């Protein structure tokens, strides 16, 4: 076997390994965002709230501790909506279900689809803030001039009182920002009616 044959085989193996490594890195690049979102949902990292079902929420026992929940609302400039909470602050019992209502109005003469992002501060409270029902779980269609009431059903997990880093929290801020959906046609025309 000649030196050229040996080098040619090594070069092919090196090229194959480099190609596989490149494809692997590309795959990780595409998977990074969904994996990060799952990580944030599971851990509450970065103020990401938890999503729970009715069955899980029904097992939670309320405490005697009361906490203030502040509601913040923002609208991206590309979305012709106004959006605000009906009540800026609510005082809730830790562990008890509560409901907040937000009002959204389409100020344009066209149907517009919006989608909300959200977070909680202080960031450490995210893992204890549980949403049972929220408009933020799906895109929202508002017809021209339409105003809708958007409920958020939630509770603060009593485990927040046992965590040394969160036990002294007296106020949590739930913040939403609405953005125009990338494709205004993604929501069925029948949705958004209230």
C-alpha positions, -999 to +999 in steps of 0.1 A: +000+000+000+015+033-010+018+064+011-007+082-012-033+056-007-029+057+031-031+096+031-061+095+008-080+072+032-071+093+062-083+125+043-116+108+034-121+098+071-112+133+083-136+149+057-164+125+067-158+132+104-158+170+098-190+167+077-207+147+104-196+171+131-209+200+110-243+183+105-244+176+143-237+212+151-264+224+126-289+200+142-280+213+177-285+249+164-320+241+153-328+222+185-314+249+208-345+271+210-371+244+216-347+227+242-342+261+259-380+267+260-385+233+276-358+239+301-373+273+311-408+258+314-396+229+336-373+250+359-390+284+358-357+298+347-358+334+335-393+340+350-410+314+329-442+304+346-455+268+349-485+254+331-508+230+350-540+213+344-573+215+364-566+181+381-532+192+395-546+226+405-574+209+425-549+192+447-533+224+460-541+236+495-544+273+501-523+288+529-529+318+551-502+339+535-513+367+512-491+380+483-495+409+459-497+401+422-489+430+399-500+429+363-480+445+335-490+448+299-471+459+268-478+460+230-452+458+203-454+489+180-462+466+150-494+455+166-523+481+164-538+470+197-543+485+231-539+460+259-542+464+297-552+446+329-586+454+343-569+456+377-532+465+381-527+447+414-545+419+431-539+404+466-541+366+466-538+338+491-508+316+483-522+283+470-557+296+461-568+300+425-574+335+413-583+351+380-569+382+363-587+398+333-569+417+305-586+438+279-574+439+243-587+461+216-579+460+179-576+497+170-572+490+132-597+485+104-584+450+096-585+417+115-552+412+133-537+382+150-516+387+181-495+364+203-483+371+238-451+364+255-449+365+293-426+363+323-427+367+360-404+388+383-387+382+405-373+355+382-370+329+410-408+331+414-414+317+379-412+281+390-440+287+416-464+307+394-488+282+379-512+291+350-542+269+347-558+288+318-543+317+298-548+335+265-510+333+261-513+296+252-526+304+217-528+332+191-556+356+193-577+371+165-594+404+170-617+419+143-616+456+135-625+476+165-632+445+186-625+445+224-622+412+242-617+402+278-588+377+282-587+357+314-557+342+332-565+316+358-536+310+381-522+302+416-490+306+434-476+273+446-473+271+484-438+256+479-427+292+473-429+296+511-405+267+518-377+278+494-351+298+513-346+320+482-383+328+477-399+326+511-397+364+517-412+374+483-442+397+490-450+407+454-449+390+420-452+408+387-468+389+358-459+407+326-472+402+291-461+417+258-484+412+227-468+409+193-483+407+158-484+371+147-460+364+117-490+353+096-523+370+104-541+341+087-529+314+111-559+316+134-593+304+122-616+334+114-642+321+139-618+325+169-614+356+188-652+362+192-663+370+227 
